[in-house]
Amino acid sequence: MTIDEACVTCIINQSVKVANAIGADELLSKKLTSTVEEMSKSFSFSDAPPEIASYVYEKMAQIANKIDLYDEVKTLSTKKALSFVPLLKEKLLKSQNKLLTATKIAVAGNVIDLAAEVEFDLKEELDKIFYTDFAYDDFSLFEEKLQSSKSVLIIGDNVGEHIFDYMFIETLQEFYPKIKFSYMVRGTPIINDVTMKEAKEAGFDELCELIDSGVNSPGFAYSRANSYAREIFDNVDLVISKGMGNYECMSPSHRKNICFLLKVKCAVVAAHLQKEIGDIICKIV
C-alpha cells in the first residue's frame, strides 16, 4: 500500500499525539507540528505509510531529544494488557475452540495503536471480541496452513498487544508442537511498536525464537530488514502478520502464505480491504 491524501493528514495529526505523550510545552508542541507539516510537502506517494512515519518520527525524536517517544506510554500499555491476562486465560480454558479464541485475543490486542486514525477501548474490545465474527474470514484456511507448516513467523506490532501475542503463541505451540515458531520485532523504537526490549521483558526469548528485524519503520518493510530477518521471512512456511502497519508494508509482498490479523482502524486500510472501520480481519494471501 502507498499513502494517499488522508494518510498525510493522519501523520500530521500524530505530531499532536506525540506532544501530548511527552508532555511537551506550547513551544515544543508547535515546533513538532510545524516541522511535520513542512515535511508533509515532500512526502513520496510511492512510499507505504509506515515508511513515511519512520522519517517523521525520527525527526520528532530529534526535536524532542528523546530516543523513545513513547517509552512511558508503552510501559503503561504493558501493565494494562497484563491486567487482562488472568481473565483471558480463563476464557481460553473454557473455550470450545481454543485456537479461534486465542487468535481473536491476539487481534483484540491490536487496538493498542497510538498512530491510528480511530482509537478503540481495550476492555470494550475484549468484552465483545469473542462474539464478533471476522469480516474477512480465512480462519479455516489458516488452520489448514498451520497443519501443513513446519516453520511459522509471527511479526509483532504494538507494545501491550505483544502480551496477547505471547498467549497466542503459547496456544499455537500447544496445538502444533512440531512447528518452529519465531517472533519478529522492530529494530529501533518507533511509535509504540514492540522492540527487543519489550519482547525480552515479556519472556519471548524463552518462548520461541526472537528476531530483531532491523527495520526502523512501524511495519515490516522488507527492504529495510537485516539479512537474517529477510532469510527467515523468505523461507518459513507461513507468516502471521499482526496489525495495520505490517499489512500496509506487505500489501503486496513477493511471497505467499501470509496471514494478516488486524483490526481496521482507518479509512484508507478499510477501503483497501473493502471492509469497514472496526472490522476484524483474518486474511490469507
N, C-alpha and C positions, 0 to 999 in steps of 0.2 A: 504493500500500500504506500502511496505517496500522499503528501499533505495537500489539503485544499484550503480555501479561504477561512473556513470555520476553524481549522487547526491553528491558524495564525492568531486569531482572537483568543483561543483557548490557551495557547502558550504565553501570550502577553498577560492574561489573567493569572497565570501561575506565579508571576512575579509578586502579586499581592499576597498569595498564599504563603510564599516564602517569607515575605516581610513579616507576616503575622506569626509564622512559626518561630522565627528567630527573635521576635520582639524588637524589630527594627524601629528606630525613631522616625520622625516625619522626613527628615533629610535623607536618610538611607533608603527609606521606602520609595521616595520619589526617584532617587538615583537608580534603584533596581528597575522600576517600571519604565523610566525613560530610556535606560540602556537597552532593555528588551524590545521596546517599541522601535528604537533605532535599528537594532539587529534584524527585526522582522522585515525591514525594507529590502533586505538582501537574502531572505530565505530562499533556498532552492526547492522548487516544486517537483524536483526529481528525487528528493530525499523522503524517507519514511519519517513520520512524526517523531519516533524516538531518536533518530539521528539528529534532527533539528534540536530536540530537547537537550541532547548531550552538549552542544555548543552553548546553549543558553544557560544551562545550569553550571557549567564550568565557569562562565563569565560571572554569574551571580555569586558563586562561591568565592571568586577572587575579590569581588567588590565587598562582600560581607566578611572577608578574611576568615572563612570557615572551611575546613576540609569536607565536613559532612553537614550540610544544611539542615538535615532532618534528624540528627543524632538523638536529640531528646524525644522527639515525636516517635521515633522508631522504638525506643525503649518502652514508651507508654503503650504503643501498639502491641508489642510482645506481651506485656503484662496483661493487657485486656484479653488477648487471644488465649493466653494460658488460663485465665479465669473460667473459660468455657470448656476446657478440656474434660473435667470430670463429667459434666452433663453429656458431652458428645461421646465419651467412652461408654456411657450408659445407653445412649441411642444405638451405638454400634452393637453392643452386647445383645440388645433386644431386637435388633433388625432382622427381618426375614430375608433381606437381600443386602448383605453386609457390604459387598463391593460397591453397589449402587449408592448406598448411604455414605460410604467413605468418599466416593467420587463427588457427591453433592456437598459434603463438608468442605472438600478441597475447593470447590467452586464458590461456595459461600464466603470463604476467606478472601476471595478476590475482590470483595467490596472495599478492602483496606487499601485504597488507591488515592494518594494525595494529589494526583495530577489529572484526575478525571473531570469531565465536564459536569457530571451529575454525581452527587455523593449519596451513599446509602448507609443506613444504620446497621452495624454488625449484628446486634442482638435481634433486631427485626428480621434480618435475612436468615439467621439461624433458626428462628421460630417458624419460618414459612418454607424453608428450602426443601424440607422432606416431603412437602405436599405440592411442590412445584415441578412440572414436567420440563424437560429440556425442550426449548423451542426449536433447536436444531439437534435432533436425537439420533446419534450414531452409537449409542451405548452398546447395543448388541454387537455391532461390528467391532467396537473397542474390545469387548470380551474375546471375540474371535482372534483379533490381532495379538492379544496377550497370550492366548493359548498356544500360538504358533511362534512365540518370541523366545529368544534365549538372552537377549540383552535389551534393556529399556532405559532411556534417558529422560528424566523429568527436568524441565527447565523452569526454575523458580521465577517468581515475580516480586511480590512485595513482602516487607517485614510485617510480622503478625500473621499474614497468610501462610508464611512458612511453617508455622506451628501446626496448621491444619494439613499442610503438605506432609509433615512428619507422620501424622496419623494415617494419611492416605498411603504412604509408602509402607508403613507397618502392615496395613491390611493387604496391600499388593503382595508383600513378601509371604504373608500367611497363605494366600491363595496360590501363589506361584513361587514356591521355594527354590526352584531351579533357575529362575531368571536372575541375571546380574543387573541390579538397579544402580543407577548413577543419578546424582542430583547436581545440577549446574547453577551457579550463581554469578552475579555481576563481578567484573574485575575491580571496580572502584565505586565508592559511594555515589549514587545518582538518584535523586528524588528520595523515595522511601523504599527502593528496591533492596532485596536481600543480597548481602555480600558474604565473603568467607567468615567475617567476624560474627555476624548474627547466626549463620548456619552452624558454626562450631559451638557457639554458646548453647544452641538447641540440641547439640549432640549428633548432627548429621554425619560427622566423620566416623562415628561408631555405628551408625545405622546402615550406611551404604557408601559407595564411592562418592566423595565430594569433590567437585571440579570447579575451579576458577575459570570462567570463560574468557577472561581478559577484556571483555567489552566494557566500554565506558558509556554505553547508551542504555536507556530504560527499556530494553528489548534486545533479543539475541540477533544482533547484526553480524551475520556470518563473516563479512569482510573485515570486521574489527576483532574477531576472535583469535585467540592464540592457536598455535598449531595442534596442540593436544585436544583442545575443545573442538576444533574442526574435525579432527580424526574421529573422535567419539561420535559427534553429530552425524557424520557421513556413514558410519559403519554399524551403529546399533540397529536392531531390527525395528524398533518403534521409538518415536519421540513423543513425549507428552508435554505439550506447551501450555504453560499457565499464563492467563491474563491477556489484556489487550495489547500491551507493548510488544510482547513476543508475537502475537498474531499479526500486528502491523508490519513487523520486520520479516516475517516468514510467509507473507502472502503476496506473491508466490515464493516458493522455495525450489531449489534444484532437486530436492529429494522427496520421496514419497513416504507414506506411513507416518504422518504426523497427526496426533490427536490434539485438537485445540480445546482446552477447557477454560471458559471465561464467563464473566458477567458483562453484558453490554452496557457501557456507561457513557457513550457519546453517540451523537447523531451520525458522525462520519462512519464509525465502525458498524453501526446499525444498518446504514444504507449499503455498506459493502457486503454484509451478511444477509441483507434483505430481511432483517428482523427488527425488533423494537428495543428501545432503551429499557433496560430492566430484565430482558430475557437472559436465560442461562443457556450456554452453548456447549455441546459435545459434538465436535465435527471432525471427521477423519478425512484427510486429503492424501 
